């Protein structure tokens, strides 16, 4: 940007700053929403339930498949976020 452009667009600086802040808030919220850590914790708890005998192998397999599918989806979303930012 040239000096003239900067001077002419100076009144828009607060708007640009606000937009940047909002972009950062959205990006942080998306990163937290797509965080795979809770799914890893659920997988660990599920395995512990299997070892404790509170769930059977069939239920374990079913829930594990669901969690692994969710984990795969979350990792794809995180890759998308990294390429977008």
N, C-alpha and C positions, 0 to 999 in steps of 0.2 A: 504494500500500500504506500502510496505517495503521501507527502505531507498534506497536500490539499484534501485528499480523500479522508485522511485521518481527522482533519479539522472539521470537514463537513459532516462526518458521521459521528463526531464526538457526542452529540445528544443521544445517540443510540447505545452508547457504552453500557449504561445500566441494564438495558434490555439484553445485550449480548452476554453480560455477566450473569444475569438471572438465568438465561437459557443454558449457559455452561453449568451453573450450579445444579439446575434441574436435570441435565443430562448425567451429571455425576451421581446424583441421588438415584436416578433410575438404574444406572449401571450397577451401583452398589446393591440395590434391592434385587436386581436380577441375579447377581452373583450369589447372594444369600439364598434366594429362592431355589436356584439350581445347584446348591451345595450338596454333594453326594455323601457327606459325613453322616447325616441322620440315617440314610439307607444302609451304610456300612454298620452303624450301631444296631439297626433292626436285624440285619443279617447275623451279627454276633449274638444278639439276644435269641434269635430263632434257633441258632445252632445250640445254644445253651439249653433251650427248652427241649430240644431233641435229646441231648445228652442226659438231661434230668428225667426224661421219660414222660414229660407233661403233654407232648404231642407225638403223634405217630409219624412214621416215615412218609406216608402218603400226603398228609397235611404239610409236612416239612417241604416235600418236593414241590407241592403246589405253591405255597407261599414263597419259597425260595425263587421259583421261576418268575413270579410277579415282581419280587424285589430286584432280581437281576435285570429284568426288562426295564424297570424304572431306572436302575443305575445306568444302563446303557443309554437310555433317553437323556438322562441328566448330563452324562459325559458328552453326548452330541451337542446339547444346548451350550455347555461350557466351551466347547470348541468353536461354536458359532459366535459366542460372545467375544472370545479372544480374537477372532478374525475380524469382527465388526469394530472393535475398539482400537 
